[in-house]
């Protein structure tokens, strides 16, 4: 509970608010400051947590990532460094940028590094394509100083490859662990398990680099399974064939789909096993 209080205090500090008893602990309700009070949505980025010694004192710090939507189209990303012994925030929150996607990171030799996808020189703010490593070190005043950015390439479907992915949620609905729905990508082809049948198809970029992709046509085997399983499989394959783009959120792969007047996301986590 103490750590939760610290995290919420830090998150509220990002938008210039203060924690009061009127604030809902789950951050699903705004602070009740009257009808004219501004509202900013904030939250933690799931599945991102680093731990290590950043200031060389022999004790470890915890790094979490948070997002803030203060209004308009921006989604501002921050890193928060917390003392592992619940002593509060270490230094000020680190502003990473607007609509930056964090893929992972590490703490090594007292340096905090994260792998990101961020807007390059010619990218619109909505659609970052530049892959980079961002790093920070703590100075003798306890503040984090960013080191030179290392650009590592441009986003492409090849960034989906190299891992087996398992569907975690579909349009926000969690997928049961016993419903094995997977995806793998290699050389323009995808394959996986749809819950009952194996499927396969093509994945193509719309442009040489960027998040826009198309998937299909899709084919599958023809086994029969219980009706509930077959319905979930049909829903998944229909949405997979309507995918228009991909992005990353922490260690998660996010496929965005759009069909007629409907849209949503398929969220995958890395899987320890490959599809058979």
Backbone as a ProteinNet text record, in pm:
[ID]
protein_1_A
[PRIMARY]
XXXXXXXXXXXXXXXXXXXXXXXXXXXXXXXXXXXXXXXXXXXXXXXXXXXXXXXXXXXXXXXXXXXXXXXXXXXXXXXXXXXXXXXXXXXXXXXXXXXXXXXXXXXXXXXXXXXXXXXXXXXXXXXXXXXXXXXXXXXXXXXXXXXXXXXXXXXXXXXXXXXXXXXXXXXXXXXXXXXXXXXXXXXXXXXXXXXXXXXXXXXXXXXXXXXXXXXXXXXXXXXXXXXXXXXXXXXXXXXXXXXXXXXXXXXXXXXXXXXXXXXXXXXXXXXXXXXX
[TERTIARY]
81.7	0	85.7	195	282.8	340.8	384.3	441	335	211.4	103.4	82	83.2	66.6	177.1	300.8	413.9	396.4	359.7	343.5	235	121.1	12.4	52.1	126.3	172.7	262.3	352.7	443.4	366.1	268.2	189.9	112.5	53.1	-20.1	73	196.8	293.1	322.2	306.6	332.5	238.5	118.5	21	-5.3	80.1	70.2	-40.7	-90.6	-197.6	-136.7	-219.2	-173	-266.1	-212.5	-292	-376.4	-507.1	-598.6	-685.5	-753.6	-841.9	-951.9	-981.6	-1087	-1041.9	-912.9	-862.1	-886.6	-938	-963.3	-831.7	-805.7	-676.9	-650.4	-752.9	-731.7	-710	-717	-699.3	-807.8	-920.1	-1031.3	-1127.7	-1106.7	-1193.7	-1108.1	-1154.9	-1077.4	-1085.1	-987.5	-996	-1112.8	-1194.9	-1314.1	-1277.7	-1235.8	-1199.7	-1307.1	-1426.5	-1532.2	-1554.5	-1663	-1699.3	-1603.4	-1526.3	-1436.6	-1297.4	-1273.3	-1138.6	-1101	-979.9	-938	-916.4	-932.9	-913.2	-801.4	-708	-602.9	-600.4	-601.9	-592.6	-446.8	-418.2	-282.8	-285.7	-173.4	-165.5	-25.6	-6	121.9	119.9	234.2	249.4	268.2	179.9	185.9	315	359	465.9	599.8	620.4	752.3	797.6	909.5	966.9	1113.6	1199.6	1342.8	1387.3	1491.7	1543.6	1694.9	1763.2	1908.6	1959.7	2088.8	2152.9	2186.6	2124.3	2146.8	2239.5	2252	2333.1	2461.2	2490.6	2617	2626.7	2512.1	2516.5	2502	2495.9	2485.7	2344.3	2244.5	2104.4	2035.6	1928.7	1864.5	1748.3	1724.8	1608.5	1515.9	1388.8	1288.4	1246.4	1242.4	1201.2	1069.2	969.1	840.1	815.3	725.7	691	544.5	515.4	379.5	343.3	213	162.8	66.6	58	-33	-96.1	-230	-302.2	-366.8	-295.8	-347.6	-454.1	-483.1	-579.1	-522	-608.7	-560.4	-521.2	-432.6	-396.1	-267.7	-199.2	-71.6	-84.7	11.6	24.9	169	189.4	323.3	372.8	495.2	554	662.6	660.1	756.6	816.2	936.4	995.7	998.2	962.6	966.5	1062.5	1158.3	1257.7	1223.5	1197.1	1156.6	1262.1	1277.5	1364.1	1302.5	1382.9	1330.7	1283.5	1325.6	1284	1169.6	1093.2	973.9	1005.1	1120	1153.6	1112.2	1044.4	990.6	1062.8	1031.7	1086.1	1232.4	1313.7	1455	1472.1	1493.1	1501	1362.6	1357.9	1232.7	1192.4	1061.1	1020.8	1093.5	1129.8	1203.5	1104.2	1099.2	1011	1077.6	1009.9	1064.6	1019.2	890.9	843.5	696.4	647.6	507.5	490.8	403.4	368.6	490.5	583.6	699.6	659.8	698.5	670.5	795.1	780.8	891.9	886.1	995.8	999.8	1067.5	1154.8	1227.8	1337.7	1421	1529.6	1613.3	1713.9	1800.8	1868.1	1915.5	2002.5	2135.7	2239.9	2372.4	2477.4	2569.9	2678.5	2624.6	2520.2	2458.7	2395.2	2363.9	2300.4	2166.2	2065.4	1932.2	1919.8	1885.1	1869	1736	1668.3	1544.9	1550.3	1491.7	1476.5	1339	1335.2	1210.6	1187.7	1063.6	1026.8	973.1	1037.2	1004.4	995.1	944	929.4	1066.2	1090.2	1211.2	1191.6	1292.4	1286.4	1168.5	1125.9	1018.5	887.8	879.7	759.5	655.9	527.9	423.9	419.7	370	370	291.2	191.1	105.8	174.5	276.6	322.9	475.4	534.5	680.9	736.7	854.1	918.1	1065.5	1122	1264.9	1291.8	1372.8	1414.6	1540.3	1542.8	1656.3	1673.1	1794.3	1822.2	1844.4	1766.1	1777.4	1836.1	1926.9	1997	2009.2	2012.9	2028.1	2124.7	2198.5	2281.5	2246.9	2265.5	2237.9	2361.9	2343	2456.1	2474.8	2573.4	2604.2	2498.8	2400	2288.7	2164.5	2178.2	2065.9	1966.3	2002.3	1913.8	1961.7	1867.7	1902.3	1935.7	2049.8	2099	2097.9	2029.1	2022.4	2154.4	2192.4	2312.5	2276.9	2376.9	2346.5	2256.8	2157.9	2064.4	2134.1	2113.6	2169.2	2054.9	2052	1950.6	1990.6	1898.3	1932.3	1862.7	1777.8	1713.9	1573.8	1498.4	1360.4	1267	1149.9	1051.2	1005.5	994.5	945	883.3	808.9	752.1	855.7	981.2	1085	1100.9	1056.8	1064.5	965.5	867.7	774.1	837.7	932	994.2	1089.7	1131.9	1228.4	1166.6	1035.4	964.5	836.9	792.9	657.8	568.2	453.1	362.6	235.3	182.5	58.7	-45.2	-166.8	-271.8	-308.6	-303.6	-334.3	-473.6	-512.3	-646.7	-691.7	-823.4	-883.6	-989.8	-964.4	-1054	-1073.9	-967.7	-973.3	-1021.5	-1073.5	-1119.4	-1003.9	-970	-857.9	-889.4	-783.6	-795.4	-752.1	-832.8	-801	-670	-592.5	-464.4	-478.9	-591.5	-607.6	-652.7	-678.6	-713.4	-586.6	-513.6	-384.7	-403.3	-383.3	-389	-254.6	-182.6	-44.1	-21.6	91.8	133.1	284	335.6	478.3	494.8	600.9	629.3	770.6	783.8	915.6	906.3	990.3	1004.9	871.5	788.6	664	549.8	571.7	469.1	437.3	310.5	271.7	210.1	217.7	154.4	125	40	10.8	-106.7	-148.6	-266.1	-379.6	-499.5	-613.9	-708.2	-669.6	-753.9	-793.7	-820.1	-851.8	-763.9	-763.2	-689.9	-561.2	-470.5	-351.3	-387.7	-324.7	-351.3	-219.8	-228.7	-110.5	-155.3	-62.1	-95.3	22.7	-3.7	100	81.6	193.8	194.3	283.2	226	300	298.6	411	412.6	342.7	274	213	318.8	417.9	531	660.4	772.5	901.5	929.8	892.7	906.6	781.1	753.7	636.5	548.1	436.4	348	236.7	210.7	98	130.9	42.7	61.2	-74.1	-69.3	-188.1	-158	-261.4	-247.1	-351.2	-305.9	-396.9	-346.7	-412.8	-524.1	-477.5	-571.3	-542.1	-603.9	-532.5	-583.2	-568.1	-639.5	-631.1	-666.5	-633.5	-676.7	-826.4	-886.2	-1032.7	-1078.2	-1011.9	-1058	-1182.5	-1263.4	-1382.4	-1355.7	-1402.1	-1387.4	-1520.5	-1533	-1656.8	-1697.2	-1826.5	-1880.8	-1817.2	-1798.1	-1739.6	-1598.7	-1520.7	-1384.4	-1386	-1475.9	-1483	-1525.8	-1616.1	-1657.7	-1541.6	-1468	-1353.3	-1248.9	-1228.8	-1133.5	-1177.3	-1305.5	-1355.8	-1341	-1371.8	-1357	-1211.5	-1120.6	-977.9	-931.4	-962.3	-915.2	-975.8	-1101.1	-1163.1	-1090.8	-1060.6	-990	-846	-780.8	-643.5	-637.2	-735.9	-739.4	-775.5	-815.8	-851.3	-747.3	-630.4	-525.9	-474.2	-455.6	-406.3	-271.8	-229.5	-103.1	-57.6	67.2	123	202.8	216.1	296.8	340.1	420.2	467.4	432.9	397.5	368.2	438.9	554	635.3	679.1	655.9	693.3	578.5	475.5	358.7	358.2	311.5	286	137.7	107.3	-30.6	-62.8	-160.7	-209	-342.1	-349.8	-473	-550.2	-681.2	-763	-882	-930.7	-1046.7	-1125.8	-1257.5	-1344.1	-1480.8	-1524.5	-1651.1	-1652.5	-1747.6	-1756.4	-1697.4	-1626	-1569.5	-1417	-1358.2	-1212.4	-1173.8	-1048	-1000.7	-855.5	-809.8	-670.4	-660.5	-558.7	-517.5	-384.5	-376.9	-255.7	-191.3	-63.9	10.5	126.3	156.2	275.5	372.9	501.9	597.1	561	571.6	539.8	667.3	671	790.3	795.7	681.7	678.1	634.2	684.2	645.4	520.6	448.2	331.3	375.2	290	323.1	251.6
-120.4	0	126.3	122.9	239.8	267.9	161.1	181.4	233.5	183.9	233.3	381.6	424.7	567	649.4	600.4	672.8	683.1	571.3	571.4	669.1	666.4	757.2	902.1	930.6	1066.2	1114.1	1025.7	1061.8	1085.4	1001.1	1015.9	1146.5	1180	1304.8	1424.7	1410.1	1518.9	1550.3	1450.5	1471.7	1575.6	1588.1	1680.9	1797.5	1813.9	1929.2	1921.6	1800.1	1784.4	1743.2	1736.6	1686.6	1576.5	1479.1	1366	1407	1387.4	1421.1	1300	1295.3	1181.6	1162.9	1268.2	1256.1	1179.1	1154.5	1083.8	935.4	873.6	730.1	655.6	553.8	485.1	414.7	373.3	301.6	395.5	526.5	628.4	621.7	563.1	558.5	675.2	753.7	868.4	992.5	1108.6	1231.7	1282.6	1365	1435.5	1533.3	1536.6	1619.3	1760.6	1843.9	1981.8	2078	2030	2117.9	2099.6	2152.4	2129.3	2190.2	2292	2357.3	2296.2	2196.1	2141	2065.7	2084.8	2011	1864	1778.5	1635.2	1587.3	1517	1455.9	1307.6	1226.5	1082.8	1045	959.4	913.6	765.7	699.5	558.7	505.6	384.1	317.1	236.1	226.4	138.9	-2.7	-90.6	-228.8	-296.6	-390.3	-481.6	-412.4	-298	-234.4	-207.6	-268	-248.5	-285.8	-193.1	-219	-202.3	-274	-261.8	-273.8	-181.1	-182.3	-58.3	-52.9	57	168.6	285.3	397.3	504.4	511.4	619	569.7	440.3	387.6	373.3	372.2	361.4	217.5	122.6	-17.5	-66.5	22.5	-18	3.4	-70	-67.2	32.2	84	165.5	87	127.9	68.9	175.1	138	230.7	182.1	269.8	243.9	348.6	317	411.6	450.6	577.5	629.2	710.7	717.4	801.4	904.2	1015.8	1122.4	1181.6	1198.8	1264.7	1390.7	1503.2	1624.9	1695.7	1645.1	1710	1719.7	1724.2	1723.4	1583.2	1573.5	1443	1386.2	1459.7	1414.4	1305.1	1212.4	1111.1	1119.9	1183.6	1211.4	1095.1	1053	936.5	982.5	925	959.6	831.8	844.4	741.4	792.2	705	738.6	644	699.3	620.5	624.1	506.4	494.3	420.9	461.4	387.8	251.4	146.5	10.6	-15	68.6	52.9	146.1	190.7	272.1	406.9	465.1	596.3	709.7	677.4	782.1	793.5	903.5	930.3	968.9	912.2	947.2	1042.5	1171.3	1269.5	1300.3	1385.7	1424.2	1321.3	1309.9	1223	1262.1	1163.9	1186.3	1192	1303.9	1316.3	1249.6	1150.5	1076.7	1138.1	1176.6	1238.3	1212.8	1263.6	1250.7	1129.7	1037.8	918.5	832.5	827.7	739.9	600.3	498.8	360	300.1	248.4	184.7	34.3	-22.7	-165.7	-246.1	-184.2	-254.9	-166.1	-222.1	-142.8	-221.5	-153.8	-217.5	-111	-152.8	-71.2	-143.1	-78.7	-140.4	-34.6	-65.8	27	164.9	165.7	288.9	375.7	316.4	390	325.6	410	367	382.7	273	276.6	213.6	271.6	214.8	212.4	109	99.5	153.7	248.7	317.5	323.3	352.7	394.9	536.4	631.4	771.7	839.1	960.2	1032.8	1071.2	1035.6	1077.3	1213.6	1264.6	1400.1	1423.1	1320.4	1337.7	1271.6	1225.4	1155.4	1251.6	1229	1302.2	1252.4	1336.3	1300.3	1173.4	1146.2	1029.3	897.9	900.2	773.7	763.3	741.2	734.6	610.4	624.4	511	495.3	590.1	585.1	498.9	394.6	312.1	374.3	381.6	445.2	388.8	407.8	377.6	509.1	532.4	653.8	615.7	697.5	664.2	786.9	760.5	866.6	821	917.5	896.5	1002.7	966.5	1059.7	1144.3	1277.6	1364.6	1377.6	1456.5	1466.6	1545.1	1602.3	1670.5	1582.9	1459	1367	1381.1	1454.3	1470.9	1383.2	1338.5	1251.7	1334.4	1305.8	1377.9	1281.4	1319.9	1230.9	1229	1110.4	1089.4	1099.5	1105.6	1113.6	998.2	1032.1	932.3	849.3	717.8	627.9	579.3	624.1	579.9	443.2	347.8	209.4	160.4	242.6	199.6	254.4	197.7	237.9	120.5	149.6	47.8	-23	-154.8	-233.9	-361.4	-435.8	-562	-660.9	-646.1	-736.8	-728	-615.5	-601.7	-692.2	-744.9	-841	-979.2	-1006.1	-1137.6	-1165.4	-1291.2	-1331.6	-1377.5	-1359.3	-1402.8	-1474.1	-1565.7	-1620.4	-1537.6	-1493.7	-1408.3	-1484.8	-1458.8	-1522.7	-1415.9	-1434.3	-1334.8	-1322.9	-1199.7	-1171.7	-1111.8	-1027.3	-969.1	-930.7	-929.4	-892	-787.8	-665.7	-553.2	-532.5	-554.8	-534.2	-653	-755.8	-875.6	-974.6	-1014.4	-1108.6	-1244.3	-1309.5	-1442.5	-1545.9	-1647.6	-1751.6	-1819.9	-1855.4	-1920.1	-2051.9	-2119.4	-2247.6	-2232	-2108.5	-2082	-2034.7	-2126.3	-2093	-2028.8	-1896.8	-1822.5	-1753.6	-1786.9	-1742.3	-1678.4	-1610.7	-1548.1	-1548.2	-1585.5	-1574.3	-1511.5	-1434	-1366	-1398.6	-1422.5	-1442.1	-1419.1	-1326.2	-1303.2	-1280.5	-1193.8	-1158.2	-1255.6	-1359.1	-1460.2	-1466.3	-1494.6	-1519.9	-1659.3	-1715.7	-1843.8	-1848.8	-1941.6	-1955.5	-2047.7	-2050.6	-2126	-2027.2	-2057.9	-1968.4	-2013.1	-2114.5	-2166.2	-2308.9	-2341.3	-2478.8	-2518.6	-2434	-2463.3	-2383	-2435.5	-2360.7	-2267.7	-2151	-2056.3	-2007	-1942.1	-1891.7	-1781.2	-1696.9	-1588.1	-1496.4	-1383.4	-1285.4	-1160.1	-1096.3	-966.8	-874.6	-763.3	-673.2	-531.2	-460.6	-319.5	-236.1	-131.8	-39.1	51.7	88.6	169.2	99.5	151	86.2	80.2	183.6	182.3	240.8	206.2	259.9	152.7	196.1	107.3	48.5	103.9	59.4	-73.3	-171.7	-303.2	-356.5	-458.7	-536.7	-683.4	-759.1	-902.7	-976.8	-1077.5	-1160	-1176.8	-1267	-1351.9	-1456.4	-1499.7	-1598.7	-1733.2	-1838.8	-1973.3	-2048.7	-2159.5	-2236.3	-2380.9	-2465.2	-2604.4	-2610.4	-2729	-2740.7	-2833.6	-2833.3	-2914.2	-2853.2	-2938.8	-2893	-2897.6	-2794.2	-2784.4	-2737.4	-2731.7	-2682.6	-2545.5	-2519.4	-2398.9	-2271.5	-2265	-2145.1	-2119.6	-2226.7	-2214.6	-2169.7	-2224.6	-2189.9	-2043.4	-1995.9	-1856.1	-1762.9	-1793.2	-1709.5	-1713.9	-1829.8	-1841.2	-1756.7	-1762.8	-1684.3	-1534.5	-1493	-1351.6	-1307.6	-1390.8	-1357	-1345	-1444.3	-1443.5	-1327.8	-1295	-1181.9	-1051.7	-1033	-911.8	-912.1	-1026.4	-1034.3	-996.3	-1041	-1006.4	-861.8	-787.8	-646.4	-554.1	-608.7	-529.3	-421.3	-301.9	-188.3	-135.6	-177.6	-125.8	-200.3	-176.9	-239.9	-138.7	-166.2	-83.1	-169.6	-111.3	-181.9	-101.8	-172.8	-111.5	-193.6	-144.9	-227	-351.4	-467.8	-593.5	-649.9	-571.7	-619	-571.3	-659.7	-626	-591.6	-477.6	-432.3	-423	-500.4	-493.8	-419.8	-310.8	-232.6	-278.3	-297.5	-341.4	-248.4	-245.1	-163.6	-234.4	-244.6	-312.5	-246.6	-194.3	-122.6	-12.3	-16.2	88.4	44	-67	-119.7	-111.8	-103.6	-102.5	-151.9	-189.3	-237.7	-278.2	-350.3	-391.9	-537.5	-604	-736.7	-719	-759.6	-741.3	-876.8	-890.1	-1013	-993.6	-1097.9	-1099.4	-1202.8	-1187.3	-1290.2	-1424.1	-1529.2	-1662.5	-1743.1	-1832.9	-1916.3	-2031.5	-2060.1	-2173.7	-2132.7	-2203.2	-2176.2	-2253.1	-2204.6	-2279.7	-2407.8	-2507.3	-2639	-2658.2
0	0	0	75.4	79.6	-57.9	-127.6	-260.6	-356.9	-346.1	-430.3	-407	-279.1	-246.9	-311.2	-304.9	-363.7	-514.9	-579.5	-724.3	-766.7	-698.5	-733.1	-710.8	-605.2	-579.2	-693.2	-738.3	-847.3	-976.2	-1003	-1124.8	-1124.4	-1011	-1000.9	-1013.4	-967.3	-980.2	-1126.2	-1212.9	-1355.4	-1414.2	-1359.4	-1415.8	-1320.7	-1221.3	-1133.7	-1032.7	-1005	-906.6	-774.1	-669.9	-541.6	-496	-425.6	-380.8	-260.5	-271.6	-163.4	-134.6	-20.9	7.3	-95.5	-174.2	-274.5	-397.1	-412.6	-530.1	-516.3	-620.8	-619.7	-636.5	-553	-554.3	-686.5	-756.1	-881.2	-998.1	-975.8	-1078	-1184	-1153.4	-1247.3	-1228.6	-1122.2	-1097.6	-1079.1	-1126	-1108.3	-965.7	-930.5	-803	-810.2	-707	-707.5	-665.6	-762.7	-734.3	-782.6	-807.4	-855.4	-1003.1	-1055	-1194.9	-1294.3	-1253.9	-1348.5	-1349.4	-1265.8	-1255.5	-1383.3	-1437.2	-1556	-1522.6	-1623.3	-1604.6	-1695.5	-1641.2	-1721.2	-1689.9	-1793.1	-1773.7	-1756.6	-1658.7	-1634.3	-1599.3	-1615.7	-1580	-1597.9	-1550.4	-1567.5	-1696.6	-1762.4	-1878.4	-1826.9	-1869.2	-1823.2	-1867.8	-1786.3	-1825.7	-1846.4	-1779.8	-1785.1	-1642.6	-1605	-1472.1	-1476.9	-1438.8	-1431.2	-1286.7	-1247.7	-1111.8	-1116.1	-1047.8	-1042.5	-971.7	-950.1	-877.8	-976.5	-958.3	-1049.2	-992.3	-862.2	-804.5	-738.6	-753.8	-704.5	-555.3	-484.3	-338.9	-290.3	-383.3	-345.4	-322.2	-328.6	-317.3	-451.2	-471.7	-602.6	-607	-726.7	-755.4	-849.7	-851.7	-940.3	-1040.5	-1168.1	-1273.8	-1333.2	-1330.7	-1391.7	-1500.1	-1592.5	-1698.3	-1682.5	-1704.8	-1691.8	-1815.3	-1841.7	-1950.1	-1894.4	-1962.9	-1924	-2048.6	-2043.7	-2153	-2096.5	-2099.1	-2036.5	-2118.7	-2236.3	-2324.7	-2464	-2562.8	-2700.4	-2742.7	-2840.1	-2895.5	-2837.1	-2752.9	-2701.4	-2597.1	-2597.6	-2492.9	-2444.3	-2330.1	-2281.2	-2195.4	-2222.3	-2156.7	-2060	-1938.7	-1834.9	-1776.5	-1723.2	-1639.4	-1495.9	-1401.7	-1260.1	-1190.8	-1120.9	-1049.1	-901.1	-845.7	-705.9	-625.4	-500.8	-410	-381.5	-391.6	-373.6	-231.1	-137.6	2	39.8	-61.3	-38.6	24.9	-10	44.3	-48.8	-157	-243	-375.5	-443.8	-576.4	-567.6	-657.7	-666.8	-783.9	-757.1	-863.8	-919.6	-1020.3	-1083.3	-1189	-1218	-1327.7	-1456.8	-1534.7	-1658.7	-1774.1	-1844.2	-1959.9	-2079.9	-2136.2	-2250.5	-2381.2	-2391.3	-2513.9	-2537.1	-2649.9	-2688.1	-2779.2	-2738.8	-2815.5	-2847.5	-2754.2	-2765.7	-2719.3	-2794.8	-2758	-2693	-2572.2	-2501.5	-2526.1	-2574.8	-2603.2	-2493.5	-2418.8	-2313.7	-2260.4	-2174.3	-2119.6	-2022.1	-1963.8	-1865.4	-1781.3	-1665	-1580.7	-1573.6	-1623.9	-1630.4	-1602.6	-1510.5	-1475.8	-1437.2	-1354	-1302.3	-1411.9	-1525.9	-1634.7	-1669.3	-1684.1	-1724.3	-1874.8	-1944.3	-2089.5	-2126.8	-2226.3	-2278.1	-2430.9	-2487.7	-2632.6	-2668	-2760.8	-2791.7	-2941.8	-2975.6	-3110.4	-3095.3	-3161.1	-3144.5	-3281.5	-3281.4	-3406.7	-3462.4	-3588.5	-3657.5	-3720.6	-3790.5	-3846.8	-3940.8	-4014.5	-4112.5	-4070	-3945.2	-3899.3	-3844.6	-3875.9	-3802.7	-3659.2	-3569	-3426.8	-3399.8	-3483.3	-3458.6	-3483.8	-3570.2	-3627.3	-3625	-3507.5	-3499.2	-3567.9	-3628.9	-3696.5	-3660.5	-3586.1	-3555.8	-3432.7	-3450.8	-3337	-3276.9	-3143.8	-3077.7	-2937.7	-2884.2	-2744	-2671.9	-2566.5	-2485.4	-2350	-2298.7	-2174.5	-2084.8	-1953.5	-1854.1	-1744.5	-1690.5	-1571.9	-1467.6	-1341.7	-1233.7	-1205.6	-1196.6	-1166.7	-1016.2	-974.4	-831.5	-753.5	-824.2	-758.5	-750.5	-796.7	-790.2	-903.1	-1008.9	-1123.5	-1239.6	-1321.2	-1433.1	-1556.7	-1614.7	-1732.5	-1850.4	-1957.1	-2072.5	-2148.1	-2191.4	-2269.8	-2418.9	-2507.1	-2650.6	-2696.7	-2777.9	-2830.2	-2937.8	-2932	-3032.6	-3121.5	-3247.2	-3342.2	-3395.8	-3390.2	-3425.8	-3552.7	-3614.9	-3738.4	-3751.8	-3846.7	-3870.9	-3845.9	-3793.9	-3763.7	-3890.5	-3884.5	-3996.5	-3941.6	-4024.1	-3975.9	-3924.7	-3965.5	-3917.2	-3765.9	-3706.1	-3560.7	-3489.2	-3561.3	-3502.5	-3494.5	-3585.5	-3593.4	-3479.3	-3471.4	-3369.9	-3240.3	-3225	-3105.2	-3145.9	-3060.1	-3072.4	-2981.3	-3032.2	-2958.3	-2922.9	-2805.1	-2760.1	-2731.2	-2784.6	-2766.4	-2619.3	-2568.9	-2428.8	-2412.3	-2507.2	-2500.9	-2641.2	-2658.3	-2785.1	-2756.3	-2802.7	-2774.8	-2624.6	-2548.7	-2404.3	-2324.9	-2390.9	-2320.5	-2306.8	-2184.7	-2166.9	-2228	-2277.1	-2335.5	-2232.5	-2210.2	-2114	-2151.2	-2048.8	-2072.2	-2147.9	-2130.3	-2197.9	-2343.1	-2386.6	-2525.3	-2597	-2654.6	-2713.5	-2849.9	-2855.3	-2980.6	-2997	-3102.6	-3116.9	-3253.5	-3264	-3390.1	-3398.2	-3514.8	-3545.1	-3682.3	-3698.3	-3825.2	-3871.7	-4001.1	-4060.8	-4211.2	-4261.3	-4405.3	-4475.4	-4420.1	-4485	-4464.5	-4384.8	-4360.9	-4212.4	-4180.5	-4043.2	-4033.3	-3914.6	-3886.5	-3737.4	-3698	-3556.6	-3531.9	-3405.8	-3363.1	-3336.5	-3385.6	-3370.1	-3259.4	-3181.8	-3075.2	-3098.7	-3223.9	-3264.4	-3381.4	-3485.1	-3607.6	-3618.8	-3699.8	-3738.1	-3853.1	-3857.4	-3966.4	-4024.5	-4140.1	-4209.4	-4304.9	-4344.1	-4435.5	-4457	-4520.5	-4551.6	-4466.9	-4435	-4367.7	-4449.6	-4497	-4584.4	-4528.2	-4540.8	-4501.7	-4608.8	-4565.5	-4660.4	-4720.2	-4638	-4683.8	-4642.2	-4690.5	-4663.4	-4514.4	-4441.3	-4296	-4235.6	-4110.7	-4043.4	-3986.2	-3927.5	-3853.6	-3939.1	-4057.2	-4139.1	-4207.7	-4189.6	-4249.9	-4296	-4379.3	-4413.9	-4387.6	-4352.5	-4328.1	-4412.5	-4482.6	-4561.3	-4704.3	-4776.3	-4730.5	-4629.6	-4545.3	-4442.7	-4479.8	-4448.3	-4464	-4333.5	-4319.6	-4195.8	-4221.6	-4124.2	-4128.5	-4097.4	-4104.1	-4095.7	-3984.1	-3871	-3758.4	-3696	-3633	-3560.6	-3411.5	-3341.4	-3196.3	-3138.3	-3005.2	-2945.1	-3000.1	-3000.2	-3062.3	-3007.3	-2876.5	-2816.1	-2870.1	-2882.9	-2933.9	-3079.6	-3159.2	-3301	-3319.2	-3232.5	-3242.9	-3210.2	-3104	-3068.7	-3180.3	-3239.7	-3349.7	-3469	-3503.7	-3616	-3589.2	-3466	-3430	-3443.5	-3395	-3401.8	-3546.2	-3628.8	-3767.2	-3846.2	-3817.2	-3885.6	-3850.5	-3722.6	-3681.7	-3730.6	-3727.5	-3776.5	-3923.7	-4002	-4143.4	-4170.2	-4065.1	-4079.3	-4017.3	-3985.3	-3920.5	-4014.9	-3959	-4036.3	-3987.5	-3867.5	-3816.9	-3693.2	-3653.8	-3534.5	-3455.5	-3325.6	-3237.5	-3120.3	-3030.6	-2912.7	-2788.4	-2681.8	-2553	-2446.6	-2401.4	-2312.7	-2387.5	-2329.6	-2392.9	-2477.2	-2503.7	-2576.3	-2721.3	-2809.8	-2949.3	-2961.9	-3022.1	-3037	-3185.9	-3231.2	-3369.4	-3369.5	-3443.4	-3454	-3576.9	-3560.8	-3673.7	-3693.1	-3815.6	-3848.9	-3958.1	-3936.8	-4033	-4029.9	-4145.9	-4154.2	-4048.2	-3956.4	-3853.6	-3720.2	-3719.6	-3595.3	-3599	-3481.5	-3470	-3331.6	-3315.5	-3186.7	-3194.8	-3093.4	-3088.5	-3044.4	-3095.2	-3050.2	-2978.9	-2853.2	-2773.8	-2747.7	-2783.1	-2768.8	-2671	-2596.6	-2511.8	-2565.3	-2536.6	-2579.5	-2520.4	-2601.7	-2556.2	-2543.9	-2446	-2426.3	-2523.9	-2588.5	-2681.1	-2818.1	-2920.9	-3057.3	-3090.8	-3193.5	-3239	-3304.7	-3296.3	-3350.9	-3483.7
[MASK]
++++++++++++++++++++++++++++++++++++++++++++++++++++++++++++++++++++++++++++++++++++++++++++++++++++++++++++++++++++++++++++++++++++++++++++++++++++++++++++++++++++++++++++++++++++++++++++++++++++++++++++++++++++++++++++++++++++++++++++++++++++++++++++++++++++++++++++++++++++

